[in-house]
């Protein structure tokens, strides 16, 4: 674009942005900052996610601690419970119910992955008949990481166990992280000795595939049942065995899942138009010879040239500001937070003393958390309903957040199996698909019309018209 030297110097004098941060080339939307290399992950045995109280407690716990991936075993979900009902705001849900593997109640696994991360379902692994769900988490520097959550019932058949072993073997061919409740209580993870042949086979499986097991503290009574397994020893950092989740008798596990690229926890940049220098913007744009620039260009080329220069001017004269995007749990009051902290403190006391008195106090605090969560949510919703005439937007925003299915487009795979996660390539892929679909439909319509009008003369058709 032709522009006088003065205007060009003004535009080049842009606002500086901290290194490592990027802003989308759009005057209304800013993009996430790619900076961290760790993702916070939570693993738990829920013993039913059907009750709403447990889902409320999980949502509060996730918001407080900032987890990006949550793996759940024993979801007890069935085909009667929709994915939308089990969904959590800001997360993509992957699930496999026990009914998809065998008859019976209980079991089942769920994997929540933050919408900030790029992931796709691992269809090949998910087709294996065992209680496990797998996803491919995209790591832009080193390809993808296979993340899976597994549940092995103590009464699982030999065939089901072999299928789970096959899935673990297949996943371990690349970078992988495997978590879940495997129910192998007799394995000593320091010496890798075991008391039963079944437990010994599992140890052999991990050693044959060069996998590392990171949990060395009991997760149920005195047994290590819930495991965190990875293909690289440095993939798991700062692992901690936490308190029980709700009424479950298993301890939760959280850790830092180390990636080469991760998503920043909370900060993005956005243009601050309220503090823009509009006089300078007008001067810079008025000095451009638009007629000369648009000469001999079609509509699309002219728009591209105009849009490009407009963004240059915006970058020069519109400052940027930091915004926090961490979503808060609206009904999470100080009283609830205090109850959760008190429960966690009682659990730590019990872990040291192992006395029945301290465990009874912990259970009282745990039940108090459930009551406070239920009360806080009920009070919040009652206030919204009572104030609907004065503040209808807040009411309907909250209702939509609970009822609307938040399906997103992508990531997609092209014909060669390559993952597409940027908007441009996904649009081109969808355009190619719908073009081919439209062509097939048109060909089918012509074939049907040929069969219908076969043998009918043109003069007869004219008479019909």
C-alpha positions in Angstrom: 0.0 0.0 0.0 1.3 3.5 -0.9 1.5 5.7 2.1 3.5 8.9 2.7 6.7 8.7 4.8 5.1 10.5 7.8 2.2 8.1 8.1 4.4 5.1 7.6 6.7 6.2 10.4 3.7 6.8 12.7 2.4 3.3 12.0 5.8 1.6 12.5 5.9 3.2 16.0 3.8 0.4 17.4 3.0 -0.4 21.0 5.4 -3.0 22.4 4.1 -6.3 23.6 5.9 -8.7 26.0 8.0 -11.3 24.3 6.4 -14.7 23.8 2.9 -13.3 23.7 0.9 -13.1 20.5 -2.2 -11.1 19.5 -4.5 -12.3 16.8 -4.7 -10.3 13.6 -8.2 -9.2 14.4 -9.3 -5.9 16.0 -12.0 -7.5 18.1 -10.6 -10.8 19.2 -7.3 -11.6 21.1 -5.8 -15.0 21.2 -4.5 -17.1 24.1 -0.9 -16.8 25.2 1.2 -19.9 24.6 3.8 -19.8 27.3 3.6 -22.5 29.9 4.8 -26.1 29.4 2.8 -27.8 32.2 -0.8 -28.8 32.5 -2.4 -29.4 35.9 -4.2 -32.8 36.0 -6.5 -34.5 38.5 -7.1 -38.2 38.8 -9.9 -39.6 41.0 -12.2 -42.6 41.6 -15.6 -41.0 42.0 -17.8 -44.0 42.8 -20.6 -42.4 40.8 -20.9 -39.0 39.1 -24.6 -39.5 38.7 -25.5 -37.4 41.8 -25.5 -33.6 41.2 -23.8 -33.0 44.6 -20.7 -34.7 43.4 -20.7 -32.8 40.1 -21.0 -29.6 42.1 -18.1 -30.5 44.3 -16.0 -31.5 41.4 -16.7 -28.2 39.6 -15.8 -26.2 42.7 -12.6 -28.2 43.2 -11.5 -27.7 39.6 -12.2 -23.9 39.7 -10.2 -23.5 42.9 -7.2 -25.5 41.8 -7.2 -24.7 38.0 -7.0 -28.2 36.6 -6.9 -28.6 32.8 -7.4 -32.3 32.5 -9.6 -34.4 34.9 -9.6 -38.3 34.7 -12.4 -40.1 36.5 -13.0 -43.8 37.0 -16.2 -45.5 38.3 -18.4 -42.8 36.8 -21.4 -45.2 37.0 -22.8 -43.4 34.0 -25.3 -45.1 31.7 -26.8 -44.4 28.3 -29.8 -42.8 30.1 -27.5 -39.9 31.2 -26.6 -37.5 28.4 -23.2 -36.1 27.8 -24.6 -32.6 28.3 -25.8 -33.5 31.8 -22.3 -34.7 32.8 -20.5 -31.8 31.0 -18.5 -29.1 32.7 -18.3 -25.5 31.5 -15.0 -24.9 29.7 -14.2 -28.6 29.1 -14.7 -31.2 26.4 -16.0 -34.5 27.7 -14.9 -38.0 26.6 -16.6 -41.0 28.1 -17.0 -44.7 27.9 -19.7 -46.4 30.0 -19.6 -50.0 31.2 -22.6 -50.8 28.9 -20.4 -50.2 25.9 -18.1 -53.0 27.0 -20.2 -55.5 28.9 -23.5 -55.9 30.8 -23.7 -54.8 34.4 -23.9 -51.7 36.5 -21.1 -49.4 37.8 -17.7 -48.9 36.2 -17.2 -46.5 33.4 -14.6 -43.7 32.8 -14.7 -40.0 32.0 -12.0 -37.7 30.7 -12.5 -33.9 30.8 -10.1 -31.8 28.7 -10.0 -28.0 28.8 -11.2 -26.3 25.7 -7.9 -24.4 25.8 -6.1 -27.5 24.8 -6.2 -29.1 21.3 -7.3 -32.8 21.5 -9.1 -35.4 19.4 -10.6 -38.8 20.3 -8.2 -41.7 19.6 -10.8 -43.8 17.6 -8.5 -46.8 17.1 -7.8 -47.2 20.9 -11.4 -46.4 21.9 -12.7 -49.2 19.7 -10.9 -51.8 21.9 -13.4 -53.4 24.2 -12.2 -52.4 27.7 -13.2 -49.7 30.2 -10.9 -47.0 28.9 -11.2 -43.8 27.0 -8.3 -42.3 25.0 -7.5 -38.9 23.4 -4.7 -37.4 21.4 -3.5 -34.3 23.0 -1.7 -32.1 20.4 1.8 -30.9 21.3 3.0 -28.5 18.6 6.7 -29.1 19.2 6.8 -32.9 19.5 3.7 -34.2 17.9 0.9 -35.6 20.0 0.6 -37.3 23.4 -1.9 -40.1 23.9 -3.8 -39.6 27.2 -5.9 -42.4 28.5 -7.9 -43.3 31.7 -8.6 -46.9 32.5 -10.6 -48.9 35.0 -10.0 -52.6 35.7 -12.7 -54.1 37.8 -11.5 -56.7 40.4 -13.8 -59.2 38.8 -12.9 -58.3 35.2 -12.7 -61.3 32.8 -9.4 -62.5 31.4 -10.5 -61.4 27.9 -11.3 -57.9 29.1 -7.9 -57.6 30.9 -6.1 -58.8 27.7 -8.0 -56.1 25.7 -6.8 -53.5 28.2 -3.2 -54.8 27.9 -3.5 -54.5 24.1 -4.7 -50.9 24.4 -1.8 -50.0 26.7 0.7 -51.7 24.4 -0.7 -49.8 21.4 -0.7 -46.4 23.2 2.9 -47.0 24.4 4.2 -47.0 20.8 4.3 -43.2 21.1 4.4 -40.6 23.9 1.7 -41.5 26.3 0.2 -40.8 29.8 -2.1 -43.5 31.3 -4.0 -43.1 34.5 -6.8 -44.8 36.4 -7.8 -47.4 38.9 -6.1 -50.7 38.0 -6.9 -52.7 41.2 -3.5 -54.4 41.6 -3.1 -54.3 45.4 -0.2 -56.7 46.0 2.4 -54.9 43.8 5.3 -53.4 45.6 6.2 -50.5 43.3 9.6 -50.1 44.9 10.8 -53.6 44.2 8.3 -54.5 41.5 7.4 -57.7 43.4 3.9 -59.1 43.5 2.0 -61.8 45.3 -0.3 -63.0 42.5 0.2 -64.0 38.8 -2.3 -61.4 37.6 -0.3 -58.6 39.3 2.9 -60.0 37.9 1.6 -59.9 34.4 0.8 -56.2 34.8 4.3 -55.4 36.0 5.6 -57.3 33.0 3.4 -55.2 30.7 4.8 -52.0 32.0 8.4 -53.2 31.8 8.1 -54.7 28.3 6.8 -51.3 27.1 9.3 -49.2 29.0 6.7 -47.4 31.0 7.1 -45.6 34.4 4.7 -45.7 37.3 4.8 -42.6 39.6 2.5 -43.3 42.5 4.2 -44.7 45.6 1.7 -43.7 48.3 -1.5 -45.7 49.2 -4.6 -44.4 47.4 -7.1 -46.7 49.2 -6.5 -47.9 52.7 -3.0 -49.3 52.5 -3.0 -50.2 48.9 -1.8 -48.4 45.8 -4.7 -49.0 43.4 -4.8 -45.7 41.4 -1.8 -45.3 39.1 -0.1 -42.7 37.0 1.9 -44.2 34.1 4.0 -42.4 31.5 6.3 -43.2 28.7 8.8 -40.6 29.9 9.9 -40.3 33.5 10.0 -36.4 33.3 6.5 -36.2 32.0 5.0 -36.2 35.5 6.1 -33.6 38.1 5.0 -32.6 41.6 2.7 -35.6 42.2 0.6 -35.5 45.3 -1.9 -37.9 46.8 -4.8 -35.8 48.2 -7.9 -36.4 50.3 -10.9 -38.4 49.3 -13.3 -37.1 46.8 -16.8 -36.7 48.3 -18.0 -40.0 49.6 -15.5 -42.1 47.7 -13.0 -44.2 49.6 -10.2 -43.5 47.1 -7.7 -40.7 47.5 -7.4 -38.1 44.7 -4.1 -37.6 42.8 -3.0 -34.4 41.2 0.2 -33.6 39.4 1.8 -31.4 36.7 1.6 -33.0 33.3 4.7 -31.7 31.5 4.4 -30.8 27.8 6.7 -28.9 25.5 3.8 -26.4 24.9 0.9 -25.6 27.2 -1.8 -23.0 27.6 -1.3 -20.0 29.8 -3.5 -20.2 32.9 -5.3 -17.0 32.7 -3.9 -14.0 30.8 -4.7 -12.8 27.3 -4.2 -9.4 25.6 -7.0 -7.4 24.1 -7.1 -4.0 22.4 -8.2 -1.2 24.7 -10.2 1.1 22.3 -11.3 3.4 25.2 -7.8 4.7 25.3 -7.1 4.9 21.6 -5.6 7.9 19.7 -8.4 8.3 17.2 -7.0 11.6 15.9 -3.8 9.9 14.9 -5.8 7.0 13.4 -7.8 9.4 11.2 -4.6 11.3 10.2 -2.8 8.1 9.2 -5.8 6.8 7.2 -6.5 10.1 5.5 -2.9 10.3 4.1 -3.3 7.0 2.2 -4.1 7.3 -1.5 -6.9 4.8 -1.5 -7.9 5.4 -5.2 -4.4 4.6 -6.4 -4.2 1.6 -4.1 -7.5 0.0 -5.2 -6.8 0.6 -8.9 -6.9 -2.5 -11.1 -7.9 -4.7 -8.1 -11.0 -6.8 -7.6 -13.3 -6.6 -4.6 -11.4 -9.3 -2.6 -8.0 -7.9 -3.3 -9.2 -4.4 -2.3 -10.7 -5.7 0.9 -7.5 -7.6 1.8 -5.4 -4.5 1.2 -7.7 -2.3 3.3 -7.9 -4.8 6.1 -4.2 -5.2 6.3 -3.5 -1.5 6.6 -6.3 -1.0 9.1 -4.8 -3.6 11.4 -1.4 -1.9 11.1 -2.9 1.4 12.2 -4.8 -0.3 15.1 -1.5 -1.9 16.2 0.2 1.5 16.2 -2.4 3.6 18.0 -4.6 1.3 20.0 -3.0 0.1 23.3 -3.3 -3.4 24.6 -4.3 -4.5 28.0 -4.2 -7.7 30.0 -7.4 -9.6 30.8 -7.9 -12.4 33.2 -10.0 -15.2 31.6 -10.1 -17.7 34.5 -13.8 -18.5 34.9 -15.0 -18.4 38.4 -17.7 -20.6 40.0 -20.4 -18.0 40.5 -22.0 -19.7 43.5 -18.7 -20.6 45.3 -18.9 -18.4 48.4 -16.3 -17.7 51.1 -18.1 -20.1 53.4 -17.8 -22.9 51.0 -14.1 -22.2 50.4 -13.6 -22.1 54.2 -15.4 -25.5 54.6 -13.2 -27.0 51.8 -10.0 -25.8 53.5 -11.1 -27.1 56.9 -11.9 -30.5 55.3 -8.4 -30.6 53.7 -6.8 -29.7 57.0 -8.6 -32.5 58.9 -7.5 -34.9 56.2 -3.9 -34.0 56.7 -4.3 -34.5 60.5 -5.7 -37.9 59.9 -2.9 -38.9 57.5 -0.4 -38.2 60.3 -2.3 -39.7 63.2 -4.3 -42.5 61.5 -6.7 -42.4 64.5 -10.4 -43.1 64.3 -11.2 -39.9 66.1 -9.4 -37.8 63.5 -11.1 -39.8 60.7 -14.5 -39.1 62.2 -13.7 -35.4 62.3 -12.7 -35.5 58.7 -16.0 -37.2 57.7 -17.9 -34.5 59.6 -16.1 -31.8 57.6 -16.6 -33.7 54.4 -20.3 -33.9 54.9 -20.4 -30.2 55.8 -18.8 -29.3 52.5 -21.5 -31.2 50.7 -24.2 -29.3 52.6 -22.6 -25.9 52.1 -22.2 -26.6 48.3 -25.8 -27.5 48.0 -26.9 -24.5 50.1 -24.7 -22.0 48.2 -25.9 -23.1 44.8 -29.6 -23.0 45.9 -29.2 -19.5 47.4 -27.4 -18.2 44.2 -30.1 -19.6 41.9 -32.9 -18.2 44.2 -31.4 -14.7 44.1 -31.1 -14.9 40.3 -34.8 -16.0 40.0 -36.0 -13.3 42.4 -34.1 -10.5 40.5 -35.0 -11.7 37.0 -37.1 -8.5 36.3 -34.2 -6.2 37.2 -31.4 -8.3 35.8 -32.7 -10.7 33.2 -29.4 -11.0 31.4 -27.6 -12.7 34.3 -30.5 -15.1 34.8 -30.6 -16.3 31.2 -26.8 -16.4 30.9 -26.7 -18.8 33.8 -29.5 -20.9 32.4 -27.8 -21.1 29.0 -24.6 -22.2 30.7 -26.4 -25.1 32.3 -28.6 -26.2 29.4 -26.8 -25.4 26.2 -24.6 -28.1 24.6 -21.2 -26.5 23.9 -20.0 -28.5 21.0 -17.1 -27.0 19.2 -15.8 -27.3 15.6 -12.5 -29.2 15.3 -9.9 -30.3 15.5 -10.4 -32.1 12.2 -8.4 -34.7 10.3 -7.7 -34.5 6.5 -7.6 -37.4 4.1 -4.0 -38.2 5.1 -4.8 -38.3 8.8 -3.1 -35.0 9.6 -4.6 -33.0 12.5 -6.0 -29.6 11.5 -6.5 -27.2 14.4 -6.2 -23.7 13.0 -9.3 -21.9 11.7 -8.2 -21.5 8.1 -7.2 -25.1 7.4 -10.4 -26.4 9.1 -12.5 -24.1 6.9 -10.8 -25.3 3.8 -11.3 -28.9 4.9 -15.0 -28.4 5.6 -15.4 -26.6 2.3 -13.8 -29.5 0.4 -16.0 -32.0 2.2 -19.3 -30.1 1.5 -18.2 -29.6 -2.1 -17.7 -33.3 -2.7 -20.9 -34.1 -0.9 -22.8 -31.6 -3.1 -21.3 -33.1 -6.2 -22.4 -36.6 -5.2 -25.9 -35.5 -4.4 -26.1 -33.7 -7.8 -25.0 -36.9 -9.6 -27.5 -39.0 -7.7 -30.3 -36.6 -8.7 -29.4 -36.8 -12.4 -29.3 -40.6 -12.2 -32.8 -40.7 -10.7 -34.1 -38.2 -13.2 -32.7 -40.2 -16.1 -34.5 -43.3 -14.8 -37.8 -41.4 -14.3 -37.9 -39.8 -17.8 -36.4 -42.7 -19.7 -38.4 -43.3 -22.9 -40.5 -40.1 -22.6 -40.4 -37.9 -25.7 -39.6 -34.2 -25.5 -43.0 -33.3 -27.1 -44.8 -35.1 -24.3 -42.8 -33.2 -21.6 -43.7 -29.9 -23.4 -47.4 -30.7 -23.3 -47.1 -31.4 -19.5 -45.6 -27.9 -19.0 
